[in-house]
């Protein structure tokens, strides 16, 4: 998902030449990855017995895929979609994040609580970090405007 966030950011940068706008989903993906690693180390919950040891990451809680996918798609819906289309974009983001979370269950690599918590954590991160990003974008916009002359 981090790679998709970077690719999407490149497209946005190419179209808008606004580096902060283009880099926000990638920054959110990296932040979500960092939070997931910290929580996994703190909780240290083992994966389901069926695949324990088969993956490089032996801890299960929270699901990194569910967290990062929810964070990225919700952030994209919040930042890159026009306000009148945002509700539909958030529904689509929810469907996508749910499919990613369900895939983790079908593959047997996570417990239900891992993906539910991961999706909720990713969504919260997206809402919080896009607020920070919106403030930075406003600062970028104001600083790029020509200074008004005082008569």
Secondary structure, 3 states (H helix, E strand, C coil): CHHHHHHHHHHHHHHHCCHHHHHHHHHHHHHHHHHHHHHHHHHCCECCCCCCCCCCCCECCCCHHHHHHHHHHHHHHHHCCCHHHHHHHHHHHHHHHHHHHHHHHHCCCCCHHHHHHHHHHHHHHHHHHHHHHHHHHHHHHHHHCCCCCCC
